[in-house]
Amino acid sequence: MPLPVHWARSRAALAEAAADFVQDVLRQNPAPVIALPTGETPIGLYRALAERHRRQGLSFAAARFFNLDEYDGMPPDHPQS
């Protein structure tokens, strides 16, 4: 699946756009495998998805999520690791 590029005016707008994307994926395939980064980057996305779960019943029951932790060339003791 080709990944679209989206521009957002704020982190909140980006989080909502990313949540829209994940929600669309879940509607097309309720058991997807999704890789997400760790750290501060996806926090807004997680909040938006949790809110959709609470308000709309968005289910992640069959989905599998993997978090990427280390980046190439970043030592394990790096503060952002």
Secondary structure by P-SEA (a helix, b strand, c coil): cbbbbbbbccaaaaaaaaaaaaaaaaaaccbbbbbbbccccaaaaaaaaaaaaaacccccccbbbbbbccccccccccccc
